[in-house]
Amino acid sequence: MGLHCIGFLGDTNQQAADDFFPGYAHTFTEIGKERGWPPTTRTQFDALRGPTGALIVGDPETVRKKILYINEALGGISRITFQMGVSTLPHAKMMHAIELLGERVSPMVREELSVSVP
């Protein structure tokens, strides 16, 4: 099973959330105008990035734990992709998030699940 999730990484949980939230809120508030939802709030965002929430936003360790939680809850996943583009961020921040995902999170998750990369 593969998943496509909204996610973003930073050096700390607070930094990741603070960087990602403004663009995320803008995007989902605009969508909400068309669909009759209220504006997105930071309280909603923070709840969604909690341990069992739908967003995977945080530092590498938090993201690792969330991926492993999702894997266990769903009985195993074969892949997960991150949608980071719902928040408009500077290129350097996006590249750093990708770097953290590829160099820190991915190896830890693969090791924990004993998955080899061809």
C-alpha positions as CSV (number, residue, x, y, z in Angstrom):
1,M,0.0,0.0,0.0
2,G,1.3,3.4,-0.9
3,L,0.3,6.7,0.8
4,H,0.5,10.3,-0.4
5,C,0.6,12.6,2.6
6,I,1.0,16.3,3.3
7,G,4.3,16.7,5.1
8,F,7.3,18.9,5.8
9,L,10.5,18.6,7.8
10,G,12.6,21.1,9.7
11,D,15.4,20.9,12.1
12,T,12.9,21.2,15.0
13,N,9.2,20.5,15.3
14,Q,8.6,24.2,16.0
15,Q,10.6,25.4,13.0
16,A,8.9,23.0,10.7
17,A,5.5,24.0,11.9
18,D,6.2,27.7,11.8
19,D,7.7,27.5,8.3
20,F,4.9,25.3,6.8
21,F,1.8,26.7,8.5
22,P,1.4,30.1,6.7
23,G,1.3,28.6,3.2
24,Y,-0.7,25.6,4.4
25,A,-3.3,27.9,6.0
26,H,-3.5,30.1,2.9
27,T,-4.0,27.1,0.6
28,F,-6.7,25.4,2.7
29,T,-8.5,28.6,3.5
30,E,-8.8,29.4,-0.2
31,I,-10.0,25.8,-0.9
32,G,-12.4,26.2,2.0
33,K,-13.9,29.4,0.5
34,E,-15.0,27.3,-2.5
35,R,-16.3,24.4,-0.4
36,G,-17.8,26.2,2.6
37,W,-15.2,25.5,5.2
38,P,-14.1,28.0,7.8
39,P,-10.6,29.5,7.6
40,T,-7.8,27.2,8.7
41,T,-6.5,27.9,12.2
42,R,-3.1,27.2,13.8
43,T,-5.0,25.1,16.5
44,Q,-6.4,22.9,13.8
45,F,-3.0,22.6,12.1
46,D,-1.3,21.7,15.3
47,A,-3.9,19.0,16.1
48,L,-3.5,17.5,12.6
49,R,0.3,17.2,13.1
50,G,-0.1,15.4,16.4
51,P,0.9,11.8,16.8
52,T,-2.2,10.3,15.1
53,G,-3.1,13.3,12.9
54,A,-3.1,13.4,9.1
55,L,-0.1,15.8,8.7
56,I,3.5,14.6,8.9
57,V,5.2,17.8,9.9
58,G,8.2,18.0,12.3
59,D,11.8,17.2,12.9
60,P,13.3,14.0,11.5
61,E,12.6,12.0,14.7
62,T,9.0,13.0,14.8
63,V,8.5,12.3,11.2
64,R,10.2,8.8,11.6
65,K,7.9,8.0,14.5
66,K,4.8,9.1,12.5
67,I,5.7,7.0,9.5
68,L,6.3,4.0,11.7
69,Y,3.0,4.6,13.4
70,I,1.2,4.8,10.1
71,N,2.9,1.6,8.9
72,E,1.8,-0.3,12.0
73,A,-1.8,1.2,12.0
74,L,-2.3,0.2,8.4
75,G,-0.7,-3.2,8.6
76,G,2.3,-2.2,6.4
77,I,3.0,0.3,3.7
78,S,5.3,-0.1,0.8
79,R,5.8,3.6,0.0
80,I,5.0,7.0,1.2
81,T,5.3,10.3,-0.7
82,F,5.2,13.8,0.8
83,Q,3.2,16.7,-0.7
84,M,5.2,19.7,0.4
85,G,3.9,22.1,-2.3
86,V,0.7,23.1,-0.5
87,S,2.8,25.7,1.3
88,T,4.8,28.3,-0.6
89,L,8.2,28.2,0.9
90,P,11.6,29.5,-0.3
91,H,13.6,27.0,-2.4
92,A,16.3,26.6,0.2
93,K,13.8,25.5,2.9
94,M,12.2,23.0,0.5
95,M,15.6,21.6,-0.4
96,H,16.5,21.3,3.3
97,A,13.3,19.4,4.0
98,I,14.0,17.0,1.1
99,E,17.5,16.6,2.4
100,L,16.3,15.7,5.9
101,L,13.8,13.3,4.5
102,G,16.3,11.5,2.3
103,E,19.4,11.6,4.5
104,R,18.0,11.2,8.0
105,V,14.4,9.8,8.0
106,S,14.5,7.4,5.1
107,P,17.6,5.4,6.4
108,M,16.1,5.2,9.9
109,V,12.8,3.9,8.7
110,R,14.4,1.4,6.3
111,E,16.6,0.1,9.1
112,E,13.7,-0.1,11.6
113,L,11.6,-2.0,9.0
114,S,14.6,-4.0,7.7
115,V,13.9,-2.8,4.1
116,S,16.7,-2.8,1.6
117,V,17.0,-0.5,-1.3
118,P,17.8,-2.1,-4.7
